[in-house]
Amino acid sequence: MAVKHSIGKLNFHLSFAEFVEQQIVINGIQLLPISIEHILVVSQLPLHHRDPFDRMLIAQAIVENIPVLSADKIFATYPIQRLW
């Protein structure tokens, strides 16, 4: 979201910081920090997907056993649950 917002492809009626903080509260979002275990899994992932942000999401999904919300079909090549 931050990247899309910074290049003008995603706009909000609030500042970006206010929007994110509001959505965290409204939706009960828990932020997931990046751990050493996540980094180690990223280093072992096959290179089906080369985007570093997506690779971290995939690693976190594997380690934490949580689904990923993405329309990117390449995610299905990894041992995760992809929703959407």
Contacts in CASP RR format, 6 or more apart in sequence:
PFRMAT RR
TARGET T0000
AUTHOR 0000-0000-0000
METHOD contacts of the structure
MODEL  1
MAVKHSIGKLNFHLSFAEFVEQQIVINGIQLLPISIEHILVVSQLPLHHR
DPFDRMLIAQAIVENIPVLSADKIFATYPIQRLW
1 10 0 8 1.000
1 16 0 8 1.000
1 20 0 8 1.000
2 16 0 8 1.000
4 10 0 8 1.000
5 11 0 8 1.000
5 12 0 8 1.000
5 16 0 8 1.000
12 19 0 8 1.000
13 19 0 8 1.000
14 22 0 8 1.000
23 29 0 8 1.000
24 31 0 8 1.000
32 60 0 8 1.000
32 64 0 8 1.000
34 56 0 8 1.000
34 60 0 8 1.000
35 63 0 8 1.000
37 63 0 8 1.000
38 56 0 8 1.000
38 59 0 8 1.000
38 60 0 8 1.000
38 63 0 8 1.000
39 59 0 8 1.000
41 59 0 8 1.000
41 62 0 8 1.000
41 63 0 8 1.000
42 55 0 8 1.000
42 56 0 8 1.000
42 58 0 8 1.000
42 59 0 8 1.000
45 55 0 8 1.000
45 58 0 8 1.000
45 59 0 8 1.000
45 78 0 8 1.000
46 77 0 8 1.000
46 78 0 8 1.000
48 74 0 8 1.000
48 77 0 8 1.000
48 78 0 8 1.000
49 55 0 8 1.000
49 58 0 8 1.000
49 72 0 8 1.000
49 74 0 8 1.000
49 75 0 8 1.000
49 77 0 8 1.000
49 78 0 8 1.000
54 70 0 8 1.000
54 72 0 8 1.000
54 74 0 8 1.000
54 75 0 8 1.000
57 68 0 8 1.000
57 70 0 8 1.000
58 68 0 8 1.000
58 75 0 8 1.000
58 78 0 8 1.000
58 80 0 8 1.000
60 66 0 8 1.000
61 67 0 8 1.000
61 68 0 8 1.000
61 78 0 8 1.000
61 80 0 8 1.000
61 81 0 8 1.000
62 78 0 8 1.000
62 79 0 8 1.000
62 80 0 8 1.000
66 81 0 8 1.000
67 80 0 8 1.000
67 81 0 8 1.000
67 82 0 8 1.000
67 83 0 8 1.000
68 75 0 8 1.000
68 80 0 8 1.000
68 81 0 8 1.000
68 82 0 8 1.000
68 83 0 8 1.000
69 82 0 8 1.000
69 83 0 8 1.000
69 84 0 8 1.000
70 82 0 8 1.000
70 83 0 8 1.000
70 84 0 8 1.000
71 84 0 8 1.000
72 82 0 8 1.000
75 82 0 8 1.000
76 82 0 8 1.000
END
